[in-house]
Amino acid sequence: MPKMKTKSSAKKRFKMTASGKVKAGQAGKRHGMIKRTTKFIRDARGTTTLSAPDAKIVKSYMPYDR
C-alpha cells in the first residue's frame, strides 16, 4: 500500500499540539488594520486552536501528524 500524501499548504499553515488539537495563525490580520478595533488586534495576537469541525478537515489533510 503506498503512503498517503500530506497537503503541502496544510503542513505550512498548521501545527498539532500534544493533545491532538490544531494550532493555526489568527485570521483577519493581513491588511485593513486601521478599521479593526484595538480589542480585536489585541485578542488576535499569536495563534489560536481550531474548532473541532475545522480541525477534523485539517487532520484529513495531514494523515501522519496525529
C-alpha positions as CSV (number, residue, x, y, z in Angstrom):
1,M,0.0,0.0,0.0
2,P,1.5,3.4,-0.9
3,K,1.9,6.2,1.6
4,M,-0.7,8.9,1.7
5,K,0.4,12.4,0.7
6,T,0.3,15.4,3.1
7,K,-1.2,18.6,1.6
8,S,1.8,20.9,1.3
9,S,-0.3,24.0,2.1
10,A,-1.6,22.4,5.3
11,K,1.8,21.5,6.7
12,K,3.0,25.1,6.2
13,R,-0.1,26.6,7.9
14,F,-0.9,24.3,10.8
15,K,0.8,22.6,13.7
16,M,-0.5,19.9,16.1
17,T,-0.5,20.3,19.9
18,A,0.5,17.4,22.1
19,S,-3.2,16.7,22.9
20,G,-4.1,16.5,19.2
21,K,-5.6,19.9,18.7
22,V,-4.7,22.0,15.7
23,K,-2.9,25.3,16.1
24,A,-3.3,28.0,13.4
25,G,-2.4,31.6,12.9
26,Q,-5.1,34.1,13.7
27,A,-7.3,35.1,10.7
28,G,-8.1,38.7,9.7
29,K,-4.7,40.3,10.4
30,R,-3.1,40.7,6.9
31,H,-4.4,44.2,5.9
32,G,-7.1,46.8,6.7
33,M,-6.0,47.0,10.3
34,I,-6.9,50.7,10.5
35,K,-10.6,49.7,10.6
36,R,-10.2,47.0,13.1
37,T,-10.8,47.7,16.8
38,T,-7.9,47.8,19.2
39,K,-9.6,45.0,21.1
40,F,-9.7,42.8,18.0
41,I,-6.0,43.4,17.2
42,R,-5.0,42.6,20.8
43,D,-7.1,39.4,21.0
44,A,-5.9,38.2,17.6
45,R,-2.2,38.1,18.6
46,G,-0.3,34.9,18.2
47,T,-2.0,31.6,17.4
48,T,-5.3,30.0,18.1
49,T,-6.7,26.5,18.2
50,L,-9.2,25.5,15.6
51,S,-12.8,24.4,16.4
52,A,-13.5,20.6,16.2
53,P,-15.2,20.6,12.8
54,D,-12.3,22.7,11.2
55,A,-9.7,20.5,13.0
56,K,-11.3,17.4,11.5
57,I,-10.8,18.8,8.0
58,V,-7.2,19.8,8.6
59,K,-6.4,16.4,10.1
60,S,-7.6,14.7,6.9
61,Y,-5.0,16.8,5.0
62,M,-2.2,15.7,7.4
63,P,-2.6,11.9,7.8
64,Y,0.7,11.3,9.7
65,D,0.5,14.2,12.2
66,R,-1.9,12.8,14.8
